[in-house]
């Protein structure tokens, strides 16, 4: 379903309809719809071409697998939604303070 998400996201960012993207690719709207719903899976090269037709660039690479953040995700998923929101707001304030301090230091 990753390819479906990539194509749909690129199309929406470009402000294109499925018909318009299909025209750019020389494909019928039904093909774009099948790609976006996951009913058909285009090749990686077809996804790259579709994203490019939206005026965007698809970049990818190979990196070492890193699951070091999974314990953090598990911990937050155990919280109630209101607690997750409160924690996110608190972190945003902290990071906002850091950003402000950096900007002040750059100007000073």
HUGICOR-V389069 format. One record per residue. N is the residue number from 0. PSI is psi in degrees with one decimal (NA if undefined). Layout:
# HUGICOR-V389069
n->(N	N)
psi->(PSI	PSI)
This chain:
# HUGICOR-V389069
n->(0	1	2	3	4	5	6	7	8	9	10	11	12	13	14	15	16	17	18	19	20	21	22	23	24	25	26	27	28	29	30	31	32	33	34	35	36	37	38	39	40	41	42	43	44	45	46	47	48	49	50	51	52	53	54	55	56	57	58	59	60	61	62	63	64	65	66	67	68	69	70	71	72	73	74	75	76	77	78	79	80	81	82	83	84	85	86	87	88	89	90	91	92	93	94	95	96	97	98	99	100	101	102	103	104	105	106	107)
psi->(-9.0	-42.1	-38.2	-45.5	-41.1	-45.7	-46.0	-44.8	-44.2	-44.6	-44.5	-39.7	-35.7	-8.9	30.6	149.7	169.5	-36.5	-46.8	-43.2	-42.0	-42.0	-43.8	-29.1	-7.3	33.7	152.1	157.0	-35.0	-33.4	-44.6	-43.5	-43.1	-39.2	-46.2	-25.0	-9.2	6.2	-24.6	143.8	109.4	161.0	163.3	-38.1	-39.2	-37.4	-44.2	-42.3	-40.9	-43.6	-42.2	-37.3	-19.3	3.0	19.0	170.1	130.9	118.4	145.7	160.8	-179.7	132.2	161.2	141.0	135.8	109.5	19.4	-19.3	-8.6	-35.7	-34.8	-43.1	-47.5	-42.6	-43.7	-31.8	-21.6	-14.8	153.7	154.2	-41.3	-36.1	-39.0	-42.6	-45.9	-43.5	-41.3	-40.9	-42.7	-44.2	-38.9	-38.8	-42.7	-49.3	-32.9	-39.6	-40.6	-45.1	-44.8	-40.8	-39.8	-45.6	-40.4	-42.9	-37.6	-37.4	-28.5	NA)
